[in-house]
Every structure is written in C-alpha cells, then in structure tokens.
C-alpha cells in the first residue's frame, strides 16, 4: 500500500488526517442510552465506596495472609490477588483524575469562549467608535453592533449621524 492509497481527499497530512479530529472524542450530550450508561463508569470506578471496597479487599487478600491468617483458595480465585487489587485501585485513581481533568477542561473552554466573545464585541465596537481611523488602516466597518441590527451610531459608524428611521 502506498502513501497515495492512504492519503485523505481533503489534503491533510499525518495520522490526524487519516483518523480525523481527536481533540474531542466524547460528545457533551450522549446521544444513545448505552452512551449515557457508559458515561457513569468512570464516576462509579472513582467513587469513594468503590475505592473503600477495593482497599478492604486488598487488606483481606494481601495483608492478612502476610500476618499469618489463612485465606481460602476460593476467596483468592474470586477476589483476585495483590496484582489485581492494586491495579484496580490504580484504575480508580486514574478514572478520578480523568474526571477532574475533563471537568476543568470544560470550565476552561467556557471561560475562553466568553473571553473570545467579549474580545470580538469590543473589537466590533471600537470599529464603530473609531470608524474613520479603522478605514484609514484598511479595515472595513460593516458589521452591526452585537445583538443589534444597526450600528450604535448610524450607518457608517460615525457618531453624529442618525439612522434611517429618523
């Protein structure tokens, strides 16, 4: 198979072009029932009761045999061994950390979206207030003020003019 056989039609390069965007693999709002159910798995894994149960299982399967208490083979078969218990506790820690990072990322994205909106609104208003200077710099002054159909000062951004309604 050559590179021409695997190259995407849109002209992108690298592995990202072959597999698509990977920056947001999970939907904010799950679309199917199974997605809603699977969304709870990390929460359950990282919950305090689950971690406490695993710690208790670790004490039963790891600590008690070390101090001389006999643990049956059936209990070890069902509960696992020290490798299973410690890896389960590690998975709980990882799931909790992932949930924390996802929550922080969503908060950060919302703040950045608001900051971008405010910067765009400020830029648009400055074009109206200083329309002559913006035109001298080669900028077009055509967009309306945020949330309005007309510029705040009139048709071309100059403060002394009235709108078409007057």
URHU-V24337 format. One record per backbone hydrogen bond with DSSP energy under -1.0 kcal/mol. CO is the residue of the C=O (numbers start at 0). NH is the residue of the N-H. If there is no record, write none. Layout:
CO|NH  CO|NH
This chain:
2|6  7|10  14|18  15|19  31|35  32|36  33|37  34|38  36|39  39|43  40|44  41|45  43|46  46|50  47|51  48|52  49|53  50|54  51|55  52|56  53|57  54|58  55|59  56|60  57|61  57|62  58|63  61|65  62|66  63|68  71|75  72|76  73|77  74|78  75|79  80|84  81|85  82|86  83|87  84|88  85|89  86|90  87|91  88|92  89|93  90|94  91|95  92|96  93|97  94|98  95|99  96|100  97|101  98|102  99|103  100|104  101|105  102|106  103|107  104|108  105|109  106|110  107|111  108|112  109|113  110|114  111|115  112|116  113|117  114|118  115|119  116|120  117|121  118|122  119|123  120|124  121|125  122|126  123|127  124|128  125|129  129|133  130|134  131|135  132|136  133|138  134|137  144|147  162|165
